[in-house]
């Protein structure tokens, strides 16, 4: 389900991925080590888009069938974690700054 979180929660979401899925973070870090800043930014954008698409698919199933399928739930959770992992790595490479959230008025969509 698409969830909106306050601006103050963003660091907790990004930092929490290291605790909840350290293997994914390590895999993303290894991949990012071979990429340019532009390529890392592209992966962040793709991960965020994938998370939004998966959340919309889950929400659609919930609205039409009363509940989402297991595949839709797992897909949404995976893409949320992937977006958080890429965001963490981008922040480590100093590609993300808190000012961007203020520029976007707190909206990520």
PyMOL commands that set and color helices and strands:
alter all, ss='L'
color gray80, all
select helices_A, chain A and resi 7-20+22-32+37-65+70-92+99-103
alter helices_A, ss='H'
color red, helices_A
deselect
rebuild
show_as cartoon
